[in-house]
Amino acid sequence: MGVGPLPEPWPHDPRLDPELLAEGDRRNVVDRYRYWSVEAIRDDLDTSRFPFHVAIENWEHDLNIGTVVRNANAFGASAVHIVGKRRWNRRGAMVTDRYQHVVHHPSIEDLLNWCGSEGVPLVGIDNLDGSVPLETYSLPERCVLLFGQEGPGLSSAAHQACDAVCSIAMFGSTRSINAGVASGIAMHAWVTTHALDRIVEA
């Protein structure tokens, strides 16, 4: 994976990382970001991030958080909000947390206050009684998609704080899917609703 050292003379571009130019770039990044520094990539992504955010509860050190962060990077989310414990296992993020804004909230109430100050609705994703099918729900362009933990799903406090809760249709024997998979499905649903023009351009 990646590319080897870039032969000299090197381009005069402040976005390029001299160490990567000299040693090669083996990171899992798209070709346009080859040899760019982490800061340059993050700054460039900031010019095109979508106006939706992602949040996940972290009361029991959920191992799915890394996958949620990686999905948020892949689908262009503005930021990931981690609710509960500050520490989380970054292994599943595959270093994408370096390019993604990650915000900590000690409680659901703190996240809700942030949503209120920003004027964005909180949309839970969970297969709970009374939930609305994600497949038929029109996700707001500006919103926070909130996911619970593996097993218990959204906490009671989180459920009550949501403006709406959407379920993901399933057709097998299992009653739930993990937050990492659910986050990818929900973010893709947002993209197909609000960013079809970006998909066509790509």
N, CA, C and O of each residue as an XYZ file, in Angstrom:
808
protein
N       0.843     -1.199      0.000
C       0.000      0.000      0.000
C       0.871      1.239      0.000
O       1.931      1.279      0.626
N       0.400      2.256     -0.720
C       1.103      3.524     -0.673
C       2.139      3.672     -1.766
O       2.144      2.940     -2.756
N       3.023      4.645     -1.560
C       4.058      4.965     -2.535
C       5.394      5.107     -1.825
O       5.450      5.361     -0.622
N       6.459      4.941     -2.579
C       7.796      5.053     -2.012
C       8.274      6.491     -1.973
O       7.494      7.413     -2.209
N       9.546      6.689     -1.676
C      10.105      8.053     -1.623
C       9.913      8.775     -2.949
O       9.957      8.162     -4.016
N       9.701     10.078     -2.870
C       9.540     10.878     -4.085
C      10.914     11.367     -4.533
O      11.625     12.002     -3.754
N      11.295     11.081     -5.774
C      12.612     11.529     -6.251
C      12.751     13.047     -6.172
O      11.796     13.782     -6.422
N      13.923     13.497     -5.830
C      14.186     14.935     -5.802
C      14.456     15.425     -7.238
O      14.846     14.632     -8.095
N      14.255     16.701     -7.497
C      13.885     17.779     -6.570
C      12.405     17.725     -6.199
O      11.558     17.420     -7.039
N      12.100     18.023     -4.939
C      10.731     17.981     -4.449
C       9.982     19.262     -4.800
O      10.587     20.329     -4.905
N       8.675     19.160     -4.980
C       7.869     20.363     -5.262
C       7.905     21.337     -4.079
O       8.027     20.914     -2.930
N       7.802     22.598     -4.352
C       7.726     23.608     -3.293
C       6.255     23.770     -2.905
O       5.542     24.619     -3.441
N       5.826     22.937     -1.964
C       4.429     22.925     -1.542
C       4.390     22.767     -0.027
O       4.792     21.719      0.479
N       3.921     23.766      0.714
C       3.930     23.705      2.183
C       3.060     22.600      2.744
O       3.186     22.260      3.920
N       2.176     22.029      1.932
C       1.321     20.943      2.415
C       2.079     19.619      2.519
O       1.638     18.703      3.213
N       3.199     19.520      1.843
C       3.940     18.261      1.801
C       4.797     18.079      3.044
O       5.351     19.036      3.585
N       4.893     16.820      3.487
C       5.669     16.462      4.677
C       7.046     15.960      4.227
O       7.121     14.939      3.542
N       8.139     16.647      4.592
C       9.481     16.241      4.141
C       9.831     14.810      4.516
O      10.511     14.119      3.758
N       9.375     14.359      5.678
C       9.683     12.988      6.101
C       9.007     11.972      5.194
O       9.604     10.953      4.845
N       7.769     12.244      4.814
C       7.061     11.337      3.914
C       7.672     11.373      2.516
O       7.764     10.342      1.850
N       8.086     12.545      2.078
C       8.738     12.648      0.776
C      10.004     11.813      0.728
O      10.308     11.183     -0.286
N      10.734     11.812      1.826
C      12.011     11.106      1.875
C      11.857      9.606      2.076
O      12.638      8.821      1.539
N      10.843      9.202      2.855
C      10.724      7.792      3.232
C       9.579      7.061      2.550
O       9.503      5.834      2.607
N       8.688      7.807      1.905
C       7.526      7.179      1.281
C       6.288      7.361      2.137
O       6.382      7.621      3.337
N       5.132      7.224      1.517
C       3.856      7.416      2.202
C       3.046      6.125      2.123
O       2.468      5.810      1.083
N       3.009      5.385      3.223
C       2.303      4.105      3.262
C       0.936      4.208      3.932
O       0.323      3.186      4.243
N       0.456      5.419      4.156
C      -0.812      5.606      4.855
C      -1.999      5.242      3.961
O      -1.902      5.233      2.734
N      -3.112      4.943      4.613
C      -4.344      4.636      3.897
C      -5.083      5.939      3.608
O      -6.096      6.248      4.235
N      -4.556      6.695      2.646
C      -5.177      7.953      2.235
C      -5.395      7.920      0.724
O      -4.718      7.188      0.003
N      -6.348      8.722      0.260
C      -6.590      8.791     -1.182
C      -5.380      9.424     -1.857
O      -4.589     10.117     -1.217
N      -5.248      9.178     -3.155
C      -4.045      9.595     -3.881
C      -3.769     11.092     -3.798
O      -2.611     11.508     -3.758
N      -4.827     11.905     -3.771
C      -4.602     13.357     -3.771
C      -3.902     13.833     -2.506
O      -3.336     14.926     -2.483
N      -3.935     13.016     -1.449
C      -3.294     13.407     -0.193
C      -1.931     12.736      0.023
O      -1.371     12.817      1.117
N      -1.407     12.089     -0.986
C      -0.091     11.465     -0.854
C       0.973     12.520     -0.522
O       1.065     13.562     -1.170
N       1.749     12.224      0.479
C       2.863     13.048      0.960
C       2.399     14.293      1.726
O       3.236     15.058      2.205
N       1.089     14.510      1.850
C       0.621     15.668      2.609
C       0.795     15.412      4.107
O       0.719     14.270      4.560
N       1.026     16.467      4.862
C       1.094     16.328      6.322
C      -0.313     16.109      6.871
O      -1.301     16.413      6.202
N      -0.399     15.580      8.089
C      -1.693     15.356      8.738
C      -2.460     16.669      8.851
O      -3.657     16.727      8.573
N      -1.755     17.723      9.264
C      -2.407     19.024      9.442
C      -2.965     19.547      8.122
O      -4.057     20.115      8.090
N      -2.223     19.361      7.038
C      -2.685     19.847      5.738
C      -3.919     19.075      5.268
O      -4.838     19.658      4.693
N      -3.935     17.774      5.512
C      -5.096     16.968      5.137
C      -6.316     17.400      5.931
O      -7.396     17.589      5.370
N      -6.142     17.559      7.249
C      -7.266     17.964      8.102
C      -7.801     19.333      7.680
O      -9.013     19.542      7.620
N      -6.900     20.253      7.391
C      -7.328     21.594      6.981
C      -8.086     21.550      5.658
O      -9.068     22.270      5.477
N      -7.635     20.716      4.743
C      -8.306     20.617      3.459
C      -9.681     19.977      3.621
O     -10.643     20.416      2.990
N      -9.785     18.951      4.453
C     -11.079     18.329      4.710
C     -12.058     19.324      5.327
O     -13.262     19.260      5.079
N     -11.529     20.243      6.132
C     -12.391     21.238      6.775
C     -13.102     22.127      5.760
O     -14.113     22.747      6.089
N     -12.598     22.198      4.547
C     -13.234     23.041      3.534
C     -14.407     22.347      2.857
O     -15.147     22.979      2.103
N     -14.584     21.049      3.118
C     -15.637     20.323      2.395
C     -16.438     19.363      3.270
O     -17.185     18.539      2.743
N     -16.302     19.448      4.582
C     -17.066     18.548      5.451
C     -18.558     18.844      5.331
O     -18.962     19.980      5.085
N     -19.364     17.804      5.508
C     -20.815     17.949      5.458
C     -21.336     18.478      6.799
O     -20.654     18.360      7.816
N     -22.547     19.064      6.805
C     -23.057     19.691      8.031
C     -23.727     18.742      9.023
O     -24.477     19.195      9.888
N     -23.475     17.438      8.919
C     -24.007     16.530      9.932
C     -22.881     16.097     10.868
O     -21.712     16.043     10.486
N     -23.271     15.791     12.104
C     -22.338     15.317     13.116
C     -22.740     13.912     13.547
O     -23.865     13.472     13.306
N     -21.819     13.225     14.177
C     -22.072     11.882     14.693
C     -21.727     11.856     16.169
O     -20.720     12.430     16.584
N     -22.558     11.190     16.968
C     -22.273     11.057     18.396
C     -22.472      9.604     18.814
O     -23.310      8.896     18.256
N     -21.699      9.171     19.794
C     -21.846      7.813     20.310
C     -21.620      7.823     21.814
O     -20.733      8.505     22.326
N     -22.442      7.053     22.502
C     -22.300      6.938     23.952
C     -21.127      6.015     24.285
O     -20.883      5.023     23.599
N     -20.414      6.362     25.344
C     -19.225      5.595     25.731
C     -19.196      5.425     27.251
O     -18.376      6.030     27.941
N     -20.090      4.607     27.748
C     -20.144      4.368     29.192
C     -19.335      3.133     29.568
O     -18.895      3.015     30.712
N     -19.130      2.206     28.626
C     -18.453      0.940     28.923
C     -17.274      0.683     27.991
O     -16.952     -0.469     27.702
N     -16.635      1.742     27.522
C     -15.501      1.613     26.596
C     -15.869      0.754     25.385
O     -15.218     -0.253     25.107
N     -16.902      1.157     24.682
C     -17.388      0.428     23.520
C     -16.306      0.359     22.445
O     -15.753      1.386     22.051
N     -16.007     -0.844     21.973
C     -14.963     -1.037     20.970
C     -15.405     -0.585     19.579
O     -14.587     -0.525     18.661
N     -16.691     -0.266     19.415
C     -17.180      0.180     18.115
C     -16.836      1.633     17.817
O     -16.990      2.076     16.679
N     -16.379      2.372     18.797
C     -16.160      3.805     18.603
C     -15.146      4.068     17.504
O     -15.319      4.992     16.709
N     -14.099      3.273     17.450
C     -13.093      3.460     16.408
C     -13.687      3.330     15.012
O     -13.345      4.089     14.106
N     -14.578      2.361     14.850
C     -15.235      2.182     13.559
C     -16.133      3.362     13.235
O     -16.204      3.795     12.085
N     -16.827      3.891     14.253
C     -17.689      5.054     14.041
C     -16.850      6.238     13.567
O     -17.247      6.955     12.649
N     -15.697      6.440     14.189
C     -14.815      7.546     13.798
C     -14.312      7.337     12.365
O     -14.273      8.278     11.572
N     -13.934      6.121     12.048
C     -13.454      5.836     10.688
C     -14.559      6.085      9.663
O     -14.302      6.648      8.598
N     -15.788      5.668      9.980
C     -16.913      5.920      9.076
C     -17.184      7.413      8.927
O     -17.477      7.894      7.832
N     -17.083      8.142     10.042
C     -17.312      9.589      9.994
C     -16.322     10.269      9.059
O     -16.680     11.194      8.331
N     -15.084      9.808      9.084
C     -14.076     10.342      8.174
C     -14.425      9.994      6.728
O     -14.323     10.840      5.840
N     -14.834      8.754      6.496
C     -15.138      8.304      5.140
C     -16.320      9.045      4.540
O     -16.339      9.319      3.340
N     -17.315      9.376      5.371
C     -18.525     10.018      4.869
C     -18.547     11.527      5.076
O     -19.571     12.166      4.834
N     -17.440     12.106      5.517
C     -17.314     13.555      5.568
C     -18.073     14.248      6.670
O     -18.499     15.389      6.492
N     -18.262     13.589      7.822
C     -18.968     14.222      8.934
C     -18.173     15.401      9.486
O     -16.942     15.405      9.452
N     -18.888     16.395      9.993
C     -18.220     17.564     10.566
C     -17.384     17.190     11.782
O     -16.258     17.663     11.936
N     -17.934     16.345     12.643
C     -17.221     15.966     13.867
C     -17.859     14.726     14.464
O     -18.994     14.370     14.146
N     -17.105     14.080     15.335
C     -17.613     12.963     16.136
C     -17.656     13.418     17.588
O     -16.684     13.967     18.105
N     -18.787     13.186     18.238
C     -18.977     13.563     19.634
C     -19.051     12.283     20.476
O     -19.912     11.432     20.251
N     -18.157     12.161     21.428
C     -18.143     10.994     22.306
C     -18.741     11.400     23.647
O     -18.250     12.316     24.308
N     -19.799     10.713     24.037
C     -20.542     11.049     25.248
C     -20.224     10.034     26.340
O     -20.396      8.830     26.146
N     -19.763     10.522     27.481
C     -19.444      9.612     28.582
C     -17.967      9.637     28.889
O     -17.389     10.703     29.100
N     -17.354      8.470     28.915
C     -15.934      8.386     29.233
C     -15.095      8.982     28.107
O     -15.364      8.771     26.925
N     -14.083      9.724     28.505
C     -13.228     10.386     27.513
C     -12.360      9.392     26.753
O     -12.141      9.541     25.551
N     -11.871      8.384     27.455
C     -10.962      7.420     26.812
C     -11.743      6.433     25.962
O     -12.825      5.983     26.341
N     -11.175      6.102     24.803
C     -11.783      5.107     23.935
C     -10.682      4.414     23.141
O      -9.592      4.962     22.979
N     -10.961      3.229     22.654
C      -9.980      2.426     21.929
C      -9.856      2.941     20.497
O     -10.780      2.795     19.697
N      -8.715      3.540     20.182
C      -8.519      4.151     18.868
C      -8.091      3.162     17.782
O      -7.934      3.543     16.622
N      -7.909      1.928     18.148
C      -7.399      0.952     17.194
C      -8.284      0.834     15.949
O      -7.791      0.805     14.821
N      -9.597      0.766     16.178
C     -10.516      0.599     15.057
C     -10.612      1.808     14.152
O     -11.116      1.710     13.033
N     -10.133      2.950     14.624
C     -10.195      4.167     13.808
C      -9.164      4.157     12.696
O      -9.273      4.928     11.742
N      -8.161      3.288     12.806
C      -7.124      3.190     11.772
C      -6.507      4.561     11.474
O      -6.319      4.935     10.317
N      -6.200      5.296     12.537
C      -5.568      6.617     12.556
C      -6.407      7.718     11.895
O      -5.926      8.841     11.746
N      -7.657      7.420     11.493
C      -8.490      8.465     10.896
C      -8.871      9.536     11.914
O      -9.293     10.627     11.530
N      -8.728      9.241     13.203
C      -9.025     10.262     14.221
C      -8.070     11.451     14.106
O      -8.360     12.529     14.624
N      -6.940     11.261     13.436
C      -6.010     12.371     13.236
C      -6.571     13.408     12.275
O      -6.205     14.582     12.329
N      -7.460     12.964     11.398
C      -8.021     13.859     10.386
C      -9.439     14.315     10.728
O     -10.024     15.142     10.028
N      -9.979     13.765     11.814
C     -11.374     14.019     12.157
C     -11.469     14.803     13.465
O     -10.719     14.526     14.401
N     -12.374     15.771     13.542
C     -12.593     16.481     14.793
C     -13.359     15.565     15.754
O     -14.437     15.073     15.421
N     -12.804     15.342     16.936
C     -13.434     14.499     17.948
C     -13.662     15.337     19.194
O     -12.720     15.896     19.757
N     -14.916     15.422     19.621
C     -15.319     16.266     20.745
C     -15.832     15.389     21.870
O     -16.539     14.413     21.618
N     -15.488     15.720     23.110
C     -15.968     14.943     24.260
C     -17.050     15.689     25.008
O     -16.960     16.898     25.219
N     -18.085     14.947     25.409
C     -19.156     15.475     26.257
C     -19.301     14.532     27.456
O     -19.495     13.333     27.260
N     -19.214     15.030     28.671
C     -19.301     14.148     29.835
C     -20.672     13.528     30.042
O     -20.792     12.522     30.742
N     -21.718     14.112     29.443
C     -23.067     13.595     29.665
C     -23.951     13.894     28.463
O     -23.616     14.722     27.617
N     -25.079     13.210     28.403
C     -26.064     13.483     27.370
C     -26.559     14.918     27.479
O     -26.790     15.584     26.470
N     -26.718     15.383     28.704
C     -27.184     16.753     28.910
C     -26.223     17.759     28.288
O     -26.648     18.765     27.720
N     -24.925     17.482     28.400
C     -23.929     18.371     27.811
C     -24.037     18.363     26.284
O     -23.946     19.413     25.648
N     -24.232     17.179     25.698
C     -24.417     17.091     24.245
C     -25.680     17.827     23.830
O     -25.693     18.532     22.821
N     -26.740     17.663     24.608
C     -28.000     18.320     24.285
C     -27.853     19.839     24.346
O     -28.417     20.556     23.518
N     -27.104     20.318     25.316
C     -26.851     21.765     25.402
C     -26.089     22.254     24.180
O     -26.369     23.332     23.655
N     -25.126     21.458     23.730
C     -24.369     21.827     22.529
C     -25.296     21.873     21.322
O     -25.226     22.802     20.517
N     -26.173     20.862     21.192
C     -27.121     20.839     20.073
C     -28.010     22.084     20.102
O     -28.290     22.685     19.065
N     -28.448     22.459     21.312
C     -29.292     23.635     21.435
C     -28.577     24.905     21.034
O     -29.150     25.767     20.367
N     -27.322     25.019     21.441
C     -26.557     26.226     21.107
C     -26.278     26.320     19.618
O     -26.156     27.418     19.075
N     -26.176     25.176     18.955
C     -25.895     25.150     17.515
C     -27.164     25.090     16.671
O     -27.120     25.273     15.454
N     -28.301     24.830     17.328
C     -29.558     24.747     16.598
C     -29.670     23.528     15.703
O     -30.237     23.606     14.614
N     -29.128     22.391     16.158
C     -29.208     21.165     15.359
C     -29.992     20.104     16.123
O     -29.796     19.946     17.328
N     -30.882     19.370     15.439
C     -31.650     18.317     16.102
C     -30.801     17.077     16.359
O     -29.826     16.816     15.655
N     -31.186     16.329     17.369
C     -30.501     15.099     17.751
C     -31.349     13.923     17.274
O     -32.484     13.748     17.718
N     -30.796     13.122     16.373
C     -31.519     11.989     15.796
C     -30.865     10.692     16.265
O     -29.730     10.392     15.896
N     -31.589      9.928     17.079
C     -31.066      8.653     17.552
C     -31.225      7.568     16.500
O     -32.161      7.596     15.701
N     -30.303      6.611     16.505
C     -30.395      5.460     15.602
C     -30.431      4.205     16.472
O     -29.416      3.808     17.044
N     -31.608      3.583     16.567
C     -31.770      2.396     17.401
C     -33.115      1.750     17.078
O     -34.070      2.436     16.713
N     -33.181      0.441     17.214
C     -34.427     -0.277     16.943
C     -35.264     -0.343     18.220
O     -35.386     -1.399     18.841
N     -35.829      0.783     18.597
C     -36.642      0.885     19.801
C     -38.116      0.980     19.440
O     -38.467      1.344     18.317
N     -38.974      0.651     20.395
C     -40.408      0.802     20.170
C     -40.720      2.264     19.839
O     -40.258      3.177     20.523
N     -41.489      2.465     18.807
C     -41.865      3.817     18.416
C     -40.888      4.489     17.471
O     -41.112      5.625     17.052
N     -39.807      3.802     17.132
C     -38.834      4.407     16.215
C     -39.401      4.459     14.796
O     -40.288      3.686     14.432
N     -38.863      5.392     14.008
C     -39.301      5.591     12.634
C     -38.301      4.914     11.694
O     -37.096      5.057     11.897
N     -38.751      4.192     10.687
C     -37.802      3.553      9.766
C     -36.874      4.577      9.111
O     -37.334      5.555      8.523
N     -35.586      4.348      9.216
C     -34.614      5.247      8.594
C     -34.850      5.336      7.091
O     -34.628      6.377      6.472
N     -35.300      4.235      6.521
C     -35.481      4.168      5.065
C     -36.581      5.106      4.567
O     -36.613      5.444      3.384
N     -37.480      5.526      5.455
C     -38.570      6.416      5.040
C     -38.487      7.788      5.709
O     -39.335      8.649      5.474
N     -37.472      7.988      6.536
C     -37.348      9.240      7.289
C     -36.448     10.214      6.538
O     -35.403      9.824      6.015
N     -36.850     11.469      6.487
C     -36.044     12.495      5.820
C     -35.081     13.099      6.841
O     -35.473     13.954      7.635
N     -33.845     12.664      6.823
C     -32.852     13.185      7.764
C     -32.612     14.668      7.512
O     -32.442     15.075      6.363
N     -32.594     15.484      8.564
C     -32.298     16.907      8.378
C     -30.882     17.100      7.831
O     -29.991     16.297      8.108
N     -30.683     18.152      7.066
C     -29.349     18.406      6.523
C     -28.358     18.695      7.641
O     -27.230     18.203      7.619
N     -28.781     19.497      8.623
C     -27.954     19.759      9.803
C     -28.537     18.948     10.956
O     -29.671     19.177     11.374
N     -27.758     18.003     11.462
C     -28.249     17.165     12.544
C     -27.076     16.461     13.210
O     -25.947     16.498     12.722
N     -27.372     15.819     14.339
C     -26.418     14.938     15.007
C     -27.036     13.549     15.029
O     -28.136     13.367     15.550
N     -26.342     12.576     14.472
C     -26.782     11.182     14.498
C     -26.174     10.531     15.738
O     -24.952     10.458     15.872
N     -27.032     10.059     16.644
C     -26.574      9.528     17.931
C     -26.748      8.023     17.989
O     -27.814      7.495     17.672
N     -25.675      7.329     18.402
C     -25.681      5.877     18.498
C     -25.404      5.452     19.934
O     -24.632      6.088     20.652
N     -26.054      4.361     20.336
C     -25.818      3.801     21.656
C     -24.691      2.789     21.612
O     -23.948      2.705     20.634
N     -24.573      2.021     22.686
C     -23.494      1.060     22.800
C     -23.928     -0.330     22.340
O     -25.118     -0.629     22.234
N     -22.945     -1.152     22.076
C     -23.201     -2.544     21.738
C     -23.972     -3.195     22.885
O     -23.563     -3.110     24.043
N     -25.073     -3.836     22.560
C     -25.877     -4.504     23.592
C     -27.024     -3.642     24.065
O     -28.149     -3.818     23.597
N     -26.781     -2.705     24.986
C     -27.900     -1.917     25.525
C     -28.457     -0.878     24.567
O     -29.587     -0.428     24.755
N     -27.713     -0.483     23.555
C     -28.196      0.543     22.644
C     -28.242      1.898     23.316
O     -27.468      2.166     24.234
N     -29.138      2.751     22.868
C     -29.250      4.085     23.447
C     -29.684      3.988     24.911
O     -30.573      3.212     25.261
N     -29.044      4.782     25.744
C     -29.474      4.851     27.141
C     -30.837      5.526     27.216
O     -31.264      6.190     26.272
N     -31.514      5.350     28.349
C     -32.823      5.972     28.527
C     -32.737      7.493     28.403
O     -33.594      8.125     27.786
N     -31.695      8.068     28.996
C     -31.516      9.521     28.937
C     -31.301      9.993     27.503
O     -31.825     11.030     27.096
N     -30.526      9.225     26.741
C     -30.270      9.587     25.351
C     -31.545      9.479     24.527
O     -31.841     10.348     23.708
N     -32.290      8.415     24.747
C     -33.543      8.205     24.020
C     -34.485      9.385     24.239
O     -35.073      9.900     23.288
N     -34.623      9.805     25.477
C     -35.526     10.902     25.811
C     -35.040     12.244     25.240
O     -35.843     13.137     24.969
N     -33.727     12.372     25.063
C     -33.172     13.643     24.565
C     -33.334     13.808     23.062
O     -33.240     14.922     22.548
N     -33.578     12.706     22.351
C     -33.615     12.763     20.886
C     -34.876     13.444     20.366
O     -35.964     13.275     20.916
N     -34.707     14.215     19.299
C     -35.852     14.793     18.599
C     -36.598     13.720     17.815
O     -37.809     13.816     17.615
N     -35.873     12.706     17.377
C     -36.468     11.575     16.665
C     -35.524     10.383     16.830
O     -34.325     10.555     17.052
N     -36.074      9.178     16.720
C     -35.264      7.960     16.756
C     -35.619      7.132     15.527
O     -36.792      6.864     15.266
N     -34.607      6.734     14.784
C     -34.811      5.965     13.557
C     -34.288      4.542     13.721
O     -33.262      4.316     14.363
N     -34.988      3.609     13.145
C     -34.563      2.212     13.158
C     -34.056      1.820     11.780
O     -34.423      2.434     10.778
N     -33.218      0.802     11.733
C     -32.671      0.288     10.475
C     -33.329     -1.062     10.191
O     -33.294     -1.962     11.031
N     -33.920     -1.200      9.023
C     -34.618     -2.432      8.668
C     -33.648     -3.605      8.605
O     -32.571     -3.500      8.018
N     -34.038     -4.726      9.217
C     -33.224     -5.945      9.182
C     -34.143     -7.115      8.846
O     -35.334     -7.079      9.156
N     -33.598     -8.147      8.217
C     -34.431     -9.221      7.699
C     -33.941    -10.613      8.102
O     -34.467    -11.616      7.618
N     -32.953    -10.682      8.971
C     -32.450    -11.974      9.408
C     -32.946    -12.332     10.794
O     -34.000    -11.864     11.224
N     -32.180    -13.167     11.498
C     -32.603    -13.652     12.809
C     -32.144    -12.758     13.955
O     -32.711    -12.817     15.046
N     -31.114    -11.922     13.724
C     -30.605    -11.081     14.803
C     -31.501     -9.872     15.005
O     -32.104     -9.373     14.055
N     -31.587     -9.400     16.242
C     -32.459     -8.267     16.536
C     -31.719     -6.935     16.492
O     -32.336     -5.876     16.606
N     -30.393     -6.987     16.326
C     -29.650     -5.731     16.312
C     -28.350     -5.885     15.536
O     -27.884     -6.998     15.297
N     -27.775     -4.760     15.149
C     -26.439     -4.732     14.565
C     -25.603     -3.773     15.400
O     -26.150     -2.907     16.083
N     -24.279     -3.918     15.351
C     -23.453     -3.092     16.229
C     -23.399     -1.649     15.735
O     -23.745     -1.344     14.594
N     -22.955     -0.781     16.629
C     -22.960      0.651     16.349
C     -22.064      1.011     15.172
O     -22.362      1.948     14.432
N     -20.973      0.279     14.992
C     -20.085      0.562     13.877
C     -20.784      0.378     12.540
O     -20.681      1.230     11.658
N     -21.500     -0.744     12.388
C     -22.240     -1.006     11.155
C     -23.394     -0.023     11.009
O     -23.608      0.537      9.933
N     -24.143      0.187     12.101
C     -25.290      1.104     12.054
C     -24.865      2.511     11.655
O     -25.568      3.195     10.911
N     -23.712      2.934     12.155
C     -23.262      4.293     11.834
C     -22.969      4.440     10.350
O     -23.286      5.468      9.752
N     -22.373      3.429      9.761
C     -22.084      3.487      8.329
C     -23.363      3.552      7.499
O     -23.440      4.295      6.520
N     -24.365      2.771      7.896
C     -25.635      2.777      7.180
C     -26.313      4.136      7.298
O     -26.798      4.681      6.307
N     -26.345      4.682      8.511
C     -27.022      5.962      8.736
C     -26.315      7.107      8.019
O     -26.967      7.968      7.429
N     -24.991      7.118      8.069
C     -24.257      8.185      7.383
C     -24.436      8.094      5.874
O     -24.538      9.114      5.193
N     -24.475      6.875      5.356
C     -24.690      6.726      3.916
C     -26.096      7.183      3.545
O     -26.303      7.744      2.469
N     -27.072      6.945      4.435
C     -28.430      7.429      4.187
C     -28.437      8.952      4.108
O     -29.129      9.527      3.268
N     -27.670      9.606      4.980
C     -27.591     11.078      4.930
C     -26.970     11.519      3.606
O     -27.461     12.446      2.963
N     -25.902     10.860      3.208
C     -25.203     11.232      1.972
C     -26.113     11.075      0.761
O     -26.140     11.948     -0.107
N     -26.863      9.969      0.691
C     -27.729      9.758     -0.470
C     -28.883     10.749     -0.485
O     -29.462     11.003     -1.541
N     -29.228     11.315      0.671
C     -30.293     12.308      0.743
C     -29.799     13.704      0.384
O     -30.496     14.457     -0.296
N     -28.597     14.048      0.841
C     -28.160     15.445      0.756
C     -26.919     15.691     -0.110
O     -26.561     16.846     -0.340
N     -26.268     14.657     -0.585
C     -25.005     14.895     -1.291
C     -24.891     14.128     -2.597
O     -23.791     13.745     -2.997
N     -26.007     13.900     -3.262
C     -25.967     13.178     -4.534
C     -25.133     13.916     -5.568
O     -24.485     13.286     -6.403
N     -25.141     15.256     -5.524
C     -24.352     16.012     -6.486
C     -22.864     15.751     -6.286
O     -22.104     15.716     -7.255
N     -22.439     15.566     -5.027
C     -21.029     15.279     -4.755
C     -20.662     13.882     -5.270
O     -19.549     13.656     -5.744
N     -21.621     12.948     -5.167
C     -21.368     11.592     -5.649
C     -21.206     11.588     -7.169
O     -20.329     10.907     -7.700
N     -22.040     12.337     -7.857
C     -21.968     12.416     -9.315
C     -20.640     13.027     -9.736
O     -20.014     12.564    -10.690
N     -20.208     14.066     -9.028
C     -18.932     14.715     -9.356
C     -17.765     13.759     -9.170
O     -16.806     13.780     -9.942
N     -17.850     12.904     -8.122
C     -16.756     11.965     -7.860
C     -16.645     10.942     -8.969
O     -15.778     10.069     -8.919
